[in-house]
Amino acid sequence: MFQAIVDFLEDYGPWGLFAHSFLDAVIFPIPAFFLQVSLSIVNPTTALWLATVGYIACLLGTPVGYYLGKLMGKSVLYRFLKAEWIDAATTRFQKSGESAILIGSFTPIPFKVFTILSGALNFPLWRLIGYAAIGRAVKFYAVGALFYFYGRAAESMVKDVSLYIFLGSVPLIAAFLIIRARLRKKKKATEAAEAASNEPSSIPSPQPHPESAELKSDLQA
C-alpha cells in the first residue's frame, strides 16, 4: 500500500517529493530519501534542486508532526512504525533531546519519530525546528551533491551515505553540546556572582553611642 503511494508520488516529480518529504516529517512510514534517490537517478543535474524541495517540505512538516504528538501522544507512532524504532528514540530523547534530534537526522530511525516525540514530551518547538534544519540539510544535500557531481554512479554510494554522515557528525555534535554546556555553566556562575555582589549588605551600620552623642551636644552648646 505505502509503496504504491510512493510510486504514485514519483510520477509527479519534484511536487511528489515535496508531498513525500512533508508527510515524512508527520507520519508517512517510508522515508523521503528513497524517492529523492529515484528522482535523482532519472536526472542527476536536478539533484540539488530536488534536495532543496525535499528539505523545505520537511521543515514545513516538522511543526505538523510536533503538534500531532502534542495532541495524540507517541501512541500514534505504534500504529505505523516499528516498536524498536520508537523505544530506541524515546530512550535517546529522554537522555538528551537535543542530541537525539541531531543524531536522529542521520540514523535509519524515521525522522517523524522525533517530531512526534518532541510534541509528546513537550520539547520546545523552536529548538526542534532549529536542530531539524541542521540535520535534515546535511542529509538531503549530501544525497543531492553526490548525484549532482557523480551522476548515476552515485546510486551505489548513497546506500551508505547515512552511515558516513552519522560517523562524521556524531563527534562534532558531541563536541558542540559539551562546549555549549560549559558555556551555559560559566554564564550561570557569572550571573550568580553578579547577583551576589549587587545584594545590599545585611550587616547593620554602626550606631553612635548615647554618651558620645550627649558629649557632642554639650561641646556644641
N, C-alpha and C positions, 0 to 999 in steps of 0.2 A: 504493500500500500504506500508506504513512505517513499520507496524507490520510484514508484510511478509518479509521485508528486515531483520528485527531483527531475525525472525525465521530462515532465511537462514544463517545469520552470526553465529547463535548459533550452527549450525551443524559443524562449523569449530573450535569450542572450543576457546583456547587462541588466535589463529590468528583472529578469528571472533571478539573477544573482542578488540583486537588491532585495527582492522579496525573501529569498532564501536566507540571506545574512540577517535580515531583520527578525525573521522567525527563529533563526538560530540563537539569537540572544534572548528569546522569550520562552519557547517551549519545544520547537521542532527538534526531533532526536538526531537527525543526520546533520553533521557539521557542514557549514557552507564551504569549507576547504575543498570538498570533493567536486562541487560544481565549479568553483574557481579554477581548479586544475583542468577540468573537462573543457571549459571555455577557453582557457589559456592555450591548450593544445591546438585548438582549432585555428586560432590566430594569435601567435605569440607577441606580435607587435602591439597588441592592445592589452597586454598583461598588466601593465602598471595602471592603466585606466580601470581595468576590472578590479584591481586591488583597491583603488580609491572608492569605487562604487560599493564594494563589499564592506570596506572599513566604515564609511559614513552610515550605511544601513545598520551595521552592528551597533554603532554608538546610539543611533536613534532608537533601536530596540532595547537597549540596556535599561533605561528607566521603566519601560513597559514590563520587562521581566522582574524588575525590582518591586514594582507595586503589585504585581501578581503574587509574589512571595509574601508581601506585606499583608495582603488580603486573605490569601488562602494557606499560607504557611508552606513548609517544604514538602508536605504530604502530596502535593500535586506532582512533584517530581517522580515519585514512585510509580505513577501510572504510565510514565513514558520512558523512563531511563533505568539503567541497571542499578540495583541497590548498592553494589560495591562502590560505584562511582559516587553516589550520594553520600554514603557513610564516610568514604575517604575524604571527600571535600568538606564535609561537616567537621570532621576531626581537625583537618588542617585549618579550617576557618576559625574554629574556637581557640586554637593556639595563637594564630596571628592572622586576622582578617586581611590586612593589607598585603602581606607577602603571599597569602593564599590566592588573592585575585591576580597578582602579577605572575606568579608561577603557574596558576591555573590557565593563564592565557596560552601557555606553551605545551601543556600536558594533553594526553588523549581524553581527559575528562571534559565533556562538552561544556562550553562556556556558560550556557544558560543555568547550569547548576549553581554557579557563583552569583549570577544576577538574582536568581530567586532566593538563594540563601541569604544574600545581603539584605533583602527586604524582610525575610522571615526572622532574621537575627538582629534587625534594627541597625545595620551598619549604615553610616552616613552616605546618602545618595551621591553627594558631590565627590566624595572620595572614590566611590565605586566608578563613577564616570571618568575621573582623572586617571585612575590606575588602569581601567579598561582601555582608555585612549592610548596609553603607552604600550601595554601588552599586545593589544589587537593590531596596532600599527606594525609592530615588529613581525607578527605572524603573517598578515596579509601582504605586506610589501616584500617580505623575504621570498614568498612564493612568486609574486609578480616580477621581482627583479631576476630571479632565476630563469623564468620563461622569456623575459624580455632580452636578456643577454645571451642565453644559450639555446633559445628556440625549443623545438620539440624534444631535444636531447635532455631537457631539464625534467622530463617526466620521471626518469629513473632517479633523479636527485631529490625530488620533493618528498619521496616516501619517508626519508629520514630527516627532513628539514626541522620537524618539531623537536626531535631528539637533539639535534645540533644546537638549535636555539635554546633549548632548555639547559643543556650543559654549559653553554656560554653565558647565559643570562643569570642563572641562579647565583653564581659568585658575586656578580655585580649587584644584584638585588639585595643579597645578604649584606654586602658592604654598605650599600645605601641606607638600609634600615638601621644598621649598627651606628653609623655616623649620625643619622638623624636622631636616634635615641640619645646619644651622648650630647648632642647639641641641645635637645629639649631639657635634659637633666641639668646641663650647665645654665640654661636660661632660667629654669625654676630656682636654682640655687642663687643666681644673681638677683632675681626678683625678691626672694625671701630675705636676702641680706639688705637690699634697699628698703624693704618694708620695715625691717627691724631698726634700721638707722633713722627712719622718719617717725618712729613712735615717740611720743613725749616721755620724758624721764619720769619714772614713778617715785624717785627719791624726793621727798619734800624739801623745799628751800628752807634754810636755817632762819629761825625767828629770833629777834633781838631779846635779850634777857630783860626782865622787868626792871631790875635795879639799874641796868645800863641806860634804859630809857628815862628813868627818873633823874639820874645823874646828868644826862644830856639836857633835860629840861631846866634843871637848876642852873647849869652853866649859862644857858641862853638867857635866863632871867637876870 
